[in-house]
Each structure stands twice: as structure tokens, then as C-alpha cells.
Amino acid sequence: MRGDKLGDFLDNLVARIADYVDQSHNEGQKTVDYLPASSRKKTTDLSLPLEGHGTESVLDDIDEFLKQCVKTNRPEFMNPLWGGLNVAGFAGEVIAALTNQSMYTYELSPIATLIEKAVIERMMEIVGYGEGFGTLTTGGSNGNMLGMLCARQYADPMSSLNGFDGTKYVAFVSEEAHYSVLMSANVIGIGHQNLIKVKCDSGGRMKPESLLEEINRAASNDRVPFCIIATSGTTVRGAFDPLREIAQIAHDNDIWLHVDAAWGGSCLFSRRHRGLMDGVELADSICWDAHKMMGLPLICSVFLTKNKSVLRSVCTHGDSAHYLFHDDTKDVDLGRYSLQCGRRNDSLKLWIAWREIGDSGWAKMVEKYCDLSGYLEDLVNDSEHLSMMSERDWSNVCFRYEVDDYDLNELNTEIRNRMMREGINLVSRSNIGDDVVIRAVVANPLIDEKVLRSLITSIERHGSEIINNIPAEF
Ligand SMILES: Cc1ncc(COP(=O)(O)O)c(C=O)c1O
């Protein structure tokens, strides 16, 4: 497509984008039209044709997609650990797709390489790493895997060459760690069983004394403790493990410490909240998702380590790619520090968004989200039927509807299901221990006190309708 035709097409596309963004501000609009997959499949044409439908169909297909998708930019979207639309980040995403750089070599992505290095170096400074390096990954899950792979390499420097018998090696995580650590244990070759879950305190934070007990127990059973993964911002409760004490244990026992700060890493911008990650600079590696609280479009996630040479030896497979990597650019080619070959330019959007608002803008964002979640907590505490189900350190608010003589797990599951079918306020159904809780997350720039009040009203209404046997109207 060229010339006028391309111009018209792009105008039409931009009009749709503007409309989609505008709709996020319209009150009373749904976040999703809930339909089970079986019905949606019947009512949507998903077929891939033998002969193409032509350019017109591109806009029709986009219209259909925009109509049916979950409107993650609406303020009532509080289900996962992200939401809203960062416009500068969106612009960066569009330009990244337009220019289609691949991040393996400086030769093929010169400016993008320098931008990515600038982002990594700045984030290292914020974490407090005087030296080291990092890479952008496909998310916190793979950031955790890379952390464990570095730990493995540190414990057994020949493992990337000779392979690894992981049956004796054990790693430690809190019992509230993200499920991706199981995947990591599988991929690096220790298996799920060798991932030891350490007890947490009542707020969901790893207990250092239990960690030490588990390490000693493992060592006395002839196992090799080689990695601790601490979490800064757990998925359900937003709890922060005590990094300084955990780091001391890691150092005393010469164990690699990786911090999963996929969710909580942004606290480092705020003087008020930075203390939650006190001691992070003592850890060996960290992952931090800019696509969570910082609101960058998925995917935007950073892995950092103090120990550049370990990351480099994990990634030496790149040296065999003679068609990509050459000696004269070996100091700048980012592909030598990545598990990927072709890799998206995810740093551009972060760099653009960061330059727009600066560190101070991120700090304000963090503080606003924490203040709003404090407001939500107050609303829960003021409500006759709602109770907080955990202390709150971050912007996760976990609570439930309570009434006598009811199975509260069933009741709260049904409240959440009705909300999902209604399609306005989207929150998550999670578990804390055996209890079903409603988890609302403040990580969306359009959330304000009014939105939070209407969330509470909606939960109270559904709860009351269920206990009074009033059927849902949708
Ligand atoms: C604490 C924590 N770590 C890691 C992840 C995984 O991140 P990603 O979805 O970017 O792979 C999540 C996702 O919610 C998380 O909450």
C-alpha cells in the first residue's frame, strides 16, 4: 500500500485508536462483554481464508477485535498487576513495530542498542549495582528463570558446557512466590521437588529464620543449596520479603540471591516506599517488569545482575553464530547477553516514557497508587460486610465479603463470577491459604476514589443479592 491509499488507511486506523482511547473515559461503559468461549466461537468469524479478503477486511477485523477485547485501559480493570494505557509507551511500541529492529547486534539496531544499554544502566543505578549488566527478557517469568540459570552457572561453572545433574541441587523460594519459579526449576534441571518453599509470616513475607533452617536441613541431607529467590511484591498480597536479612544468609552460605521484583520493583523510585526493598543492592540479580506497575505495553521486562561474567557465560552459545556476532562489536552486541536470537525492541517504549516523566513522575505514580490502595483499604474497613484478608504493603488489596452461616469461599467466588459476567469491575479471585479472597490492584492511571467507591458498592450489591437469593440480571 502506498500514497493516498496508505494515507487513508492510516487515518482510519488512527481514528479507531482515538475512539478506543476515548471510550476508556466514558462512564457506564463495559470493560468486557462477557461470553463463554463456546458462544464467542460461534458468533465470530475466526476462519483463515484461502483467498485474502483484501484491505477493507483489515479495518473490519480490527473493529471486531476492538469490540470484543477486554478494555484493559478502563479504570475498572483491576484484575491483574497492570492496566491503563501509557500513551508515550504506546507510541514507542508502534514505532518499535514500524521499525522492526532486532536486538541481537549493534550493526542491525544501532540506536536501539544504545537506548537499551542506557535503560539497563539507569535501572542498575537505581537498584544500587555499581557494576554488572542485564538484558530485556520476555517477562518476570523468564527473568526468574535467567536468575536461576545464573545461579546454576555460579554454582557449577561447567554446567553450560557439560550439562547438569540437578537432582542434588536445591533452591529456596517463599511459599507465596510466583508460579514461574516452578517452570524455572523444571527448565534449569532441578525439578519442582527441589524447589523448597520457605514459610512466610502473617503478612506473606519469607521468614529468614525458616530460610536458614531449610538451608541447614538441606545441607545436612547432602543437598547443594545454590539459589534463593526472594520476592519483592508477591503476586497475591504484594508482600516484600526482607532482603537485607535474606542477603546476609545468602552471603554467609555462598548462595546466589535472585530478587523477583517483577511487581514491586517500581517502589525503588519512591523515597517513601523504597525501604520495602532495603538491601536489594546486596542481591546478585533481579528482574523488574516495566509492563506491570509502570504501565508500559506488554512486553517490557528487565533482568539485571551484578555479575556480568556469569550472565555472559550463560549466554556463550551466541559465540557460535558467526553470521551475527563479530569481534569488533563484541562490547556492544546485546545478543551476547540474551537467551533469545531475534528479539523485540522493548526498551524504546520504556525510554520514551521515562524521558517524558522522569524519575519524579514514576515516584508520583507509585505514591498515587499506594495512596489509592490505602483509600480502598479504608473503604473495606468501613464496610459492614467486607474484611481485609491481609496486611497491605503495596497496591494489592485483598479482602472478602463476610456474612454468618455461609460458605465464604463459595460466596466470594460467586460474587467475583457475577462481576465478571456483568463486565464492569474486573477483579481477581485469589487464595490466601485456604481462603478465597477478592484481589483488587491499583495499577492503572485512570483509577480514582470514585472508581474505588463504585467497586465497593458493586461488591456489596452482589453479595447482598446472593445471600437474598436474587438472581443476577445478566
Ligand atoms: C511476583 C511475580 N513474579 C513474576 C511474575 C511473572 O511475570 P510475567 O508475567 O512478566 O512473566 C509475576 C506475574 O504476575 C509476578 O506477580
The ligand as a Gaussian input file, in Angstrom:
#p B3LYP/6-31G(d) Opt

LIG

0 1
 C        5.818000     -11.704000      41.619000
 C        5.735000     -12.044000      40.160000
 N        6.819000     -12.527000      39.545000
 C        6.794000     -12.857000      38.240000
 C        5.668000     -12.710000      37.502000
 C        5.654000     -13.110000      36.061000
 O        5.777000     -12.001000      35.276000
 P        5.494000     -12.069000      33.709000
 O        4.008000     -12.166000      33.574000
 O        6.052000     -10.790000      33.224000
 O        6.189000     -13.262000      33.171000
 C        4.507000     -12.202000      38.092000
 C        3.285000     -12.035000      37.316000
 O        2.264000     -11.622000      37.779000
 C        4.549000     -11.864000      39.469000
 O        3.469000     -11.404000      40.101000

